[in-house]
Amino acid sequence: MRPRKRTAIFAVTALAALTTMSYAQTTKLKRIGLYTFATVKGQEPTPATMKGLFDAHAADIKAGFDLAGNAELYEPFMEQMKTAEWKDTTLPVGETFPWMLFKSRDQVKVARNIEWAGKEPLAVFVVPVRKDWKQYEFIVPKGCGNIALGTKVVDLVPPAVCSLVVTPARANVNDPITVDMSGTQYARSMTVVVTDAQGQRIATQELTPQSPKWQTKFDKPGEYSFQGSAVNMEGAAAANPCAGKVSINFPPLCKLWTSCMPCEDYVGRPITFDASGSSDPDGTLSKVVFELLDAQGNVIDTCVTTRKPWTWEKVFTKAGTYTINTTVFDNDGAQSSAADPCRLTFEVTQKTLFWTVGGGLGVYGGSTALYGFLRAGMFAWLTPDKWSVTLSLGGGIPFAGNPWKLVFTGDALVNGHFDNFFAGVGLGVSSKTQNNDPAVPGDDHKFGIDLPVQLGFQVFDKWTSKGQVFFEFRLPLGRDFNQNYKTGLGFRFLF
């Protein structure tokens, strides 16, 4: 038989054998180099030359990995073969391979379940490739450059990947701060170290994958840093950065000023409470709350303002001792410290002394002619809103002529007040209403003492000023009644 014919028969037989190997349960491979994938002709194969050949045959290699059912290993193989350590070794007779790539007539083929059954150990390169925390071995026989998957698969311990989230990033004193390391991967344990702005360690907390969260709080404002660390099952520390920060807000500072201290005669007058001197070290003011308390500590009024100038104007209707409490809030919701209360206690007194002017119309001494009278004087509270005293002095001008003349009067009355109604009685003096006529027997128009009585109503009360309408009757003492009585209706203004 001719040599060329024998070679063809051998090739067909070998191809049939490899095809059979692809489907048999285990195929014994006794010879290598007939159907090569990538070989270096004329020189000893080395890792460097094989890497170059594989790079040039990337498309064929990808097709082979797809045929073998391990497409996911193609990219790791191509990436890592350039940097992996190629181990030059031999495999013993009986070594098995799940599959091997080869070429036949320039077509990529896959032979499966192969056992090396040669007479001597097989000279190979062993290339480790990592994928998803597993390490695979690829076998490259030196004689043919085929690529085979080894049976040895090693589970790798992945390095820990540290994750630390601190929420919120900005908070107030004693607000809860949550440290969350649940995003950490492949860790056996985690640790959080907390330091202040000066780098001083103030807390350390151990965490686990089963309990990855921790809640803490800070009783002082400032900047705090959280440094996380994690170790894997072999005790190796994570290499990636793992840190967080939180800023604890400085509370605002309250300052309070009032427009009077003490507040004498301020019933009915506005008193201003001013917190405009307050400030916030690391933000802005957002709200001021004023609380007014009575002498027993009960809150009787409140004012909340959300804009400058942070003031409250209050009119007091009753005298007494009061306390104003003020709390300021910043833009983060923090409030001024209760340990340093912003408060003032003050006394508000009622005005007790008023000047008076008034006038009206009256009938004097039995005259048929009207008198118009004008008076000035003083009003003073003996007991506010209950008892008062009135002093007045003035004159009455007759609307008729002779014999009626100008009359002068003076009064001192004590008044009782019943809401808006009042009644007063006292002593007074008045001059004669006309010239005595010697030709008229019994003419008794004389200067003398009177017993004045007043009844009236308060028509307005602005605390610092008042208006009163009154009816007056003056009973003469020791003189003729008909010739010396006086009566009238008038209005009095107190200021």
C-alpha positions as CSV (number, residue, x, y, z in Angstrom):
1,M,0.0,0.0,0.0
2,R,1.3,3.4,-0.9
3,P,2.4,5.7,2.0
4,R,0.0,8.5,1.0
5,K,-2.9,6.1,1.0
6,R,-1.9,4.7,4.4
7,T,-1.8,8.2,5.8
8,A,-5.3,9.0,4.6
9,I,-6.6,5.8,6.1
10,F,-4.9,6.6,9.4
11,A,-6.3,10.1,9.4
12,V,-9.8,8.8,8.8
13,T,-9.3,6.2,11.5
14,A,-8.0,8.8,14.0
15,L,-10.9,11.2,13.2
16,A,-13.4,8.4,13.8
17,A,-11.6,7.6,17.0
18,L,-11.9,11.2,18.2
19,T,-15.5,11.4,17.2
20,T,-16.1,8.2,19.1
21,M,-14.3,9.8,22.1
22,S,-16.7,12.8,22.0
23,Y,-19.7,10.6,22.8
24,A,-18.2,7.6,24.7
25,Q,-18.4,7.5,28.5
26,T,-14.6,7.5,28.8
27,T,-12.2,7.5,25.9
28,K,-8.6,6.4,26.3
29,L,-6.2,8.7,24.5
30,K,-2.9,7.0,23.8
31,R,-1.3,9.4,21.4
32,I,-1.1,13.2,21.2
33,G,-0.3,15.5,18.3
34,L,-2.5,14.2,15.5
35,Y,-5.2,16.8,15.6
36,T,-3.5,19.9,16.9
37,F,-5.2,23.1,17.9
38,A,-2.2,25.5,18.0
39,T,1.5,24.3,17.7
40,V,4.8,26.1,17.3
41,K,6.6,24.4,14.5
42,G,10.3,23.9,14.7
43,Q,10.8,24.9,18.3
44,E,10.1,23.8,21.8
45,P,6.8,25.3,23.0
46,T,7.0,27.8,25.8
47,P,4.3,29.7,27.8
48,A,5.3,32.9,26.0
49,T,4.8,31.3,22.5
50,M,1.6,29.6,23.5
51,K,0.1,32.8,24.8
52,G,0.8,34.5,21.5
53,L,-0.7,31.7,19.6
54,F,-3.8,31.6,21.8
55,D,-4.2,35.3,21.4
56,A,-4.1,34.9,17.6
57,H,-6.7,32.1,17.7
58,A,-9.1,33.9,20.0
59,A,-12.1,33.4,17.8
60,D,-11.5,29.6,17.5
61,I,-11.1,29.4,21.3
62,K,-14.4,31.1,21.9
63,A,-16.1,28.7,19.5
64,G,-14.6,25.8,21.3
65,F,-15.7,27.0,24.8
66,D,-19.2,27.5,23.4
67,L,-19.2,23.9,22.0
68,A,-17.9,22.6,25.3
69,G,-20.7,24.3,27.2
70,N,-18.4,26.5,29.3
71,A,-18.8,29.8,27.5
72,E,-18.6,31.6,30.8
73,L,-15.0,30.6,31.2
74,Y,-13.8,32.0,27.9
75,E,-13.2,35.6,29.0
76,P,-11.5,34.7,32.3
77,F,-9.3,32.3,30.4
78,M,-8.3,34.8,27.7
79,E,-7.7,37.6,30.3
80,Q,-5.8,35.5,32.9
81,M,-3.7,33.3,30.6
82,K,-1.5,36.4,29.9
83,T,-0.7,36.9,33.6
84,A,-1.2,33.5,35.1
85,E,1.7,31.3,36.1
86,W,2.0,28.5,33.5
87,K,3.2,25.5,35.3
88,D,5.5,23.2,33.2
89,T,4.7,19.7,34.4
90,T,3.6,16.2,33.5
91,L,0.4,14.3,34.1
92,P,0.4,10.7,35.1
93,V,-1.1,7.9,33.0
94,G,-4.8,7.6,33.9
95,E,-5.4,11.4,34.2
96,T,-8.8,12.4,33.0
97,F,-10.2,15.5,31.4
98,P,-13.9,16.5,31.1
99,W,-13.3,17.9,27.6
100,M,-10.5,18.8,25.2
101,L,-10.5,21.2,22.2
102,F,-8.9,20.1,18.9
103,K,-9.1,20.9,15.2
104,S,-10.0,18.7,12.3
105,R,-9.8,20.1,8.8
106,D,-9.6,23.6,10.3
107,Q,-12.8,23.0,12.3
108,V,-12.9,23.3,16.0
109,K,-14.0,20.1,17.7
110,V,-14.7,19.0,21.3
111,A,-13.7,15.6,22.7
112,R,-15.3,14.7,26.0
113,N,-14.5,12.3,28.9
114,I,-10.9,11.7,28.0
115,E,-8.4,9.5,29.9
116,W,-4.7,9.8,29.1
117,A,-3.6,6.2,28.3
118,G,-0.2,6.7,26.8
119,K,2.9,4.8,27.8
120,E,4.5,7.7,29.6
121,P,3.3,10.7,31.6
122,L,1.9,13.5,29.4
123,A,4.1,16.7,29.2
124,V,1.7,19.7,29.7
125,F,1.4,23.3,30.8
126,V,-1.1,23.8,33.6
127,V,-2.8,27.2,33.7
128,P,-5.0,28.3,36.7
129,V,-8.0,30.4,35.9
130,R,-10.4,32.0,38.5
131,K,-14.1,32.6,38.0
132,D,-16.7,33.4,40.7
133,W,-14.5,32.4,43.6
134,K,-13.6,29.1,42.0
135,Q,-10.2,28.2,40.5
136,Y,-10.2,26.0,37.4
137,E,-7.2,24.2,35.8
138,F,-6.7,24.2,32.1
139,I,-4.3,21.7,30.6
140,V,-2.3,22.5,27.4
141,P,-0.4,19.4,26.1
142,K,2.9,20.5,24.7
143,G,2.8,18.3,21.7
144,C,-0.4,19.8,20.2
145,G,-1.5,23.0,21.9
146,N,-4.9,21.6,22.5
147,I,-6.9,23.1,25.4
148,A,-8.4,20.7,28.0
149,L,-10.4,21.4,31.1
150,G,-8.9,19.7,34.2
151,T,-11.0,18.0,36.8
152,K,-9.5,19.9,39.7
153,V,-11.8,22.8,40.8
154,V,-10.9,24.7,44.0
155,D,-13.3,26.8,46.0
156,L,-11.7,30.1,46.8
157,V,-12.4,32.3,49.9
158,P,-13.4,35.7,48.5
159,P,-11.9,38.8,50.0
160,A,-14.3,40.8,52.2
161,V,-15.9,43.8,50.6
162,C,-16.6,46.4,53.3
163,S,-19.7,48.7,53.1
164,L,-20.7,51.3,55.7
165,V,-23.7,53.7,55.6
166,V,-24.3,56.3,58.3
167,T,-27.7,58.0,58.4
168,P,-28.6,60.7,58.8
169,A,-25.5,62.6,57.7
170,R,-26.6,65.6,59.8
171,A,-28.5,65.4,63.1
172,N,-29.2,67.1,66.4
173,V,-27.8,66.3,69.8
174,N,-29.2,62.9,71.1
175,D,-30.9,62.1,67.8
176,P,-30.5,58.4,66.8
177,I,-27.7,57.7,64.4
178,T,-27.9,54.4,62.4
179,V,-24.7,52.6,61.2
180,D,-25.5,50.0,58.6
181,M,-23.0,47.5,57.3
182,S,-25.5,45.1,55.8
183,G,-24.0,45.8,52.4
184,T,-20.7,44.2,53.4
185,Q,-19.9,41.0,51.4
186,Y,-18.0,37.8,52.2
187,A,-17.3,38.9,55.8
188,R,-16.9,36.9,58.9
189,S,-17.1,40.0,61.2
190,M,-17.1,43.8,61.0
191,T,-15.9,46.5,63.2
192,V,-16.9,50.2,63.5
193,V,-14.6,52.7,65.2
194,V,-16.0,56.2,66.0
195,T,-13.7,59.2,66.4
196,D,-14.4,62.9,67.1
197,A,-13.0,65.9,65.2
198,Q,-9.8,65.7,67.2
199,G,-9.2,62.1,66.2
200,Q,-9.9,60.7,69.6
201,R,-11.6,57.3,69.7
202,I,-15.0,57.5,71.5
203,A,-16.6,54.2,70.6
204,T,-16.0,50.8,69.1
205,Q,-18.7,48.4,68.0
206,E,-18.4,44.8,66.7
207,L,-20.9,43.6,64.1
208,T,-21.6,40.4,62.3
209,P,-23.4,39.5,59.0
210,Q,-26.3,38.3,61.1
211,S,-26.4,41.6,63.1
212,P,-25.0,44.2,60.8
213,K,-26.7,47.4,62.2
214,W,-25.9,49.6,65.2
215,Q,-27.7,52.7,66.5
216,T,-25.9,55.3,68.6
217,K,-26.3,59.0,69.5
218,F,-24.1,61.9,70.5
219,D,-24.6,64.3,73.4
220,K,-22.3,66.9,72.1
221,P,-22.3,68.8,68.8
222,G,-19.5,68.5,66.3
223,E,-18.1,66.3,63.5
224,Y,-17.8,62.5,64.0
225,S,-16.1,60.0,61.8
226,F,-17.0,56.3,61.4
227,Q,-14.3,53.9,60.1
228,G,-15.5,50.4,59.2
229,S,-13.4,47.3,58.7
230,A,-14.3,43.7,57.7
231,V,-12.4,40.4,57.6
232,N,-13.3,37.3,55.5
233,M,-13.4,33.7,56.6
234,E,-9.7,33.4,56.5
235,G,-9.2,36.6,58.6
236,A,-8.0,38.7,55.8
237,A,-9.1,42.4,56.0
238,A,-11.0,44.1,53.3
239,A,-8.9,46.5,51.2
240,N,-11.6,48.9,49.9
241,P,-12.3,52.2,51.7
242,C,-15.1,51.9,54.2
243,A,-16.0,55.1,56.1
244,G,-18.7,57.6,56.9
245,K,-19.3,60.9,58.7
246,V,-22.0,62.6,60.7
247,S,-22.4,66.2,61.7
248,I,-24.1,66.9,65.0
249,N,-25.8,70.3,64.8
250,F,-24.9,73.0,67.2
251,P,-28.1,74.2,68.9
252,P,-29.1,77.9,68.6
253,L,-28.3,80.4,71.3
254,C,-31.2,82.4,72.8
255,K,-31.0,86.0,74.0
256,L,-34.1,87.8,75.2
257,W,-34.7,91.5,75.8
258,T,-37.9,93.3,76.9
259,S,-38.9,96.9,76.5
260,C,-39.6,97.5,80.2
261,M,-38.1,96.1,83.4
262,P,-39.9,96.7,85.7
263,C,-43.0,97.5,83.7
264,E,-44.6,100.2,85.9
265,D,-48.0,101.6,84.8
266,Y,-47.9,99.2,81.8
267,V,-51.3,97.7,82.1
268,G,-52.9,98.6,78.8
269,R,-49.6,99.5,77.1
270,P,-47.7,97.3,74.7
271,I,-44.7,95.5,76.0
272,T,-42.2,94.1,73.4
273,F,-40.3,90.9,73.9
274,D,-37.3,90.8,71.6
275,A,-35.3,87.6,70.7
276,S,-33.5,89.2,67.7
277,G,-30.2,88.9,69.5
278,S,-30.4,85.1,69.3
279,S,-28.0,83.3,66.9
280,D,-27.1,79.9,65.5
281,P,-23.4,78.9,65.2
282,D,-23.8,76.7,62.1
283,G,-27.1,77.6,60.5
284,T,-29.9,80.1,60.7
285,L,-32.9,80.6,63.0
286,S,-36.2,79.3,61.7
287,K,-38.7,79.8,64.5
288,V,-39.1,81.5,67.9
289,V,-41.6,80.4,70.5
290,F,-42.7,82.8,73.3
291,E,-44.6,81.5,76.2
292,L,-46.2,83.8,78.8
293,L,-46.8,82.4,82.3
294,D,-48.7,83.8,85.3
295,A,-47.4,84.0,88.8
296,Q,-48.6,80.3,89.4
297,G,-46.6,79.1,86.4
298,N,-49.6,78.5,84.1
299,V,-49.2,79.3,80.4
300,I,-51.7,82.1,79.6
301,D,-50.5,83.0,76.1
302,T,-48.2,81.8,73.4
303,C,-46.7,83.4,70.3
304,V,-44.9,81.5,67.5
305,T,-43.1,83.6,64.9
306,T,-41.2,82.3,61.8
307,R,-39.7,85.5,60.5
308,K,-37.5,88.3,61.6
309,P,-37.3,90.5,63.6
310,W,-38.2,87.7,66.1
311,T,-40.3,89.9,68.4
312,W,-43.7,89.8,70.1
313,E,-45.7,92.8,71.2
314,K,-48.1,92.0,74.0
315,V,-50.7,94.3,75.8
316,F,-51.4,93.3,79.4
317,T,-54.9,93.9,80.7
318,K,-54.2,93.0,84.3
319,A,-51.4,93.9,86.7
320,G,-49.4,91.1,88.1
321,T,-46.1,89.2,88.1
322,Y,-45.4,87.3,84.8
323,T,-42.6,85.2,83.3
324,I,-41.7,85.1,79.6
325,N,-40.1,81.8,78.4
326,T,-38.4,81.9,74.9
327,T,-37.2,79.0,72.8
328,V,-35.4,79.5,69.5
329,F,-35.2,76.8,66.7
330,D,-32.6,76.5,63.9
331,N,-33.0,75.3,60.3
332,D,-32.2,71.7,61.4
333,G,-34.9,71.7,64.0
334,A,-32.6,72.0,67.0
335,Q,-33.8,74.2,69.9
336,S,-32.0,76.3,72.4
337,S,-30.8,74.4,75.4
338,A,-33.2,73.9,78.3
339,A,-30.1,73.8,80.6
340,D,-29.7,77.6,80.0
341,P,-33.3,78.8,80.0
342,C,-34.1,82.0,78.1
343,R,-36.6,83.6,80.5
344,L,-37.4,86.8,82.3
345,T,-39.7,87.4,85.2
346,F,-41.2,90.9,85.5
347,E,-43.9,92.8,87.2
348,V,-46.6,94.7,85.3
349,T,-48.3,97.4,87.4
350,Q,-51.5,99.4,86.6
351,K,-51.5,103.1,86.3
352,T,-53.1,104.5,89.5
353,L,-52.9,108.2,89.1
354,F,-54.6,110.2,86.3
355,W,-55.1,113.9,85.6
356,T,-58.7,114.8,84.8
357,V,-60.5,117.4,82.7
358,G,-64.2,117.7,82.2
359,G,-67.3,119.7,81.9
360,G,-71.0,119.7,81.4
361,L,-74.3,121.5,82.1
362,G,-76.0,122.1,85.4
363,V,-78.7,123.9,87.4
364,Y,-77.3,125.9,90.4
365,G,-79.2,127.3,93.4
366,G,-82.7,127.0,91.9
367,S,-81.8,129.1,88.9
368,T,-83.9,128.7,85.9
369,A,-80.9,129.4,83.8
370,L,-78.4,126.7,82.9
371,Y,-74.8,126.8,84.0
372,G,-71.9,125.4,82.0
373,F,-69.1,124.1,84.2
374,L,-65.4,123.2,83.6
375,R,-63.2,121.3,86.0
376,A,-59.7,119.9,86.3
377,G,-58.4,117.5,88.9
378,M,-56.9,114.2,89.8
379,F,-58.1,110.6,89.9
380,A,-56.3,107.9,91.9
381,W,-57.0,104.2,92.5
382,L,-57.1,103.1,96.1
383,T,-57.8,99.6,95.0
384,P,-57.5,99.1,91.2
385,D,-60.9,98.5,89.6
386,K,-62.7,98.7,93.0
387,W,-62.1,101.9,94.9
388,S,-60.9,105.3,93.9
389,V,-60.6,108.9,95.0
390,T,-61.4,112.0,92.9
391,L,-60.2,115.6,93.5
392,S,-61.5,118.3,91.3
393,L,-61.7,122.1,91.1
394,G,-63.5,124.3,88.6
395,G,-66.1,126.9,87.9
396,G,-69.6,127.2,86.6
397,I,-70.5,129.9,84.1
398,P,-74.1,131.0,84.0
399,F,-75.9,131.3,80.6
400,A,-78.1,134.0,82.1
401,G,-77.0,137.5,83.3
402,N,-77.3,139.4,86.5
403,P,-77.9,138.5,89.3
404,W,-76.3,135.1,88.5
405,K,-72.5,135.0,88.8
406,L,-69.5,132.8,88.2
407,V,-69.5,129.9,90.7
408,F,-66.4,128.1,91.9
409,T,-66.5,124.5,93.2
410,G,-64.1,122.0,94.7
411,D,-64.6,118.3,95.5
412,A,-63.1,115.3,97.2
413,L,-65.0,112.1,96.6
414,V,-64.5,108.4,97.3
415,N,-65.9,106.2,94.5
416,G,-66.9,102.6,94.4
417,H,-66.6,100.8,91.0
418,F,-68.9,98.0,89.8
419,D,-67.6,97.0,86.3
420,N,-68.4,100.1,84.2
421,F,-70.7,101.7,86.8
422,F,-69.4,103.8,89.7
423,A,-70.9,105.8,92.5
424,G,-69.1,108.4,94.6
425,V,-69.7,110.6,97.7
426,G,-67.6,113.1,99.6
427,L,-67.2,116.7,100.6
428,G,-67.0,119.8,98.6
429,V,-67.2,123.6,98.7
430,S,-69.0,126.1,96.4
431,S,-69.2,129.8,96.2
432,K,-72.5,131.7,96.1
433,T,-74.5,131.6,92.9
434,Q,-75.6,135.3,93.0
435,N,-75.1,138.5,94.9
436,N,-77.0,138.6,98.2
437,D,-79.7,141.3,98.0
438,P,-80.1,143.0,101.4
439,A,-83.6,144.1,100.3
440,V,-84.7,140.5,100.0
441,P,-85.4,138.9,103.4
442,G,-83.9,135.5,103.8
443,D,-81.6,135.8,100.8
444,D,-79.2,132.9,101.5
445,H,-76.9,132.5,98.5
446,K,-73.7,131.8,100.4
447,F,-70.3,130.2,100.2
448,G,-70.3,126.9,102.0
449,I,-69.7,123.2,102.3
450,D,-71.5,120.7,100.2
451,L,-72.1,117.0,100.2
452,P,-71.5,116.0,96.6
453,V,-72.9,112.7,95.2
454,Q,-71.9,111.3,91.8
455,L,-73.3,108.4,89.7
456,G,-71.7,107.5,86.4
457,F,-70.6,105.1,83.7
458,Q,-67.2,104.5,82.2
459,V,-67.7,104.9,78.4
460,F,-64.2,103.7,77.4
461,D,-61.1,102.4,79.2
462,K,-57.8,102.3,77.5
463,W,-56.0,101.7,80.8
464,T,-53.8,104.7,80.3
465,S,-56.8,106.9,79.6
466,K,-60.5,106.7,80.4
467,G,-63.8,108.5,79.6
468,Q,-66.6,108.9,82.2
469,V,-70.1,110.3,82.0
470,F,-71.5,111.3,85.4
471,F,-74.5,112.8,87.1
472,E,-73.8,115.0,90.1
473,F,-75.9,116.4,92.9
474,R,-74.5,118.7,95.5
475,L,-76.4,118.9,98.8
476,P,-75.6,122.2,100.7
477,L,-74.8,121.8,104.4
478,G,-75.8,124.6,106.8
479,R,-77.4,126.7,104.1
480,D,-80.8,127.1,102.4
481,F,-81.4,124.1,100.2
482,N,-83.4,125.8,97.5
483,Q,-80.9,128.6,97.0
484,N,-77.7,126.5,97.2
485,Y,-78.2,123.0,95.8
486,K,-76.5,122.2,92.5
487,T,-77.0,119.4,90.0
488,G,-75.6,118.7,86.6
489,L,-74.6,116.2,83.9
490,G,-71.0,116.0,82.6
491,F,-68.2,114.2,80.9
492,R,-64.7,113.6,82.4
493,F,-61.6,112.6,80.6
494,L,-58.8,110.8,82.6
495,F,-55.2,110.7,81.3
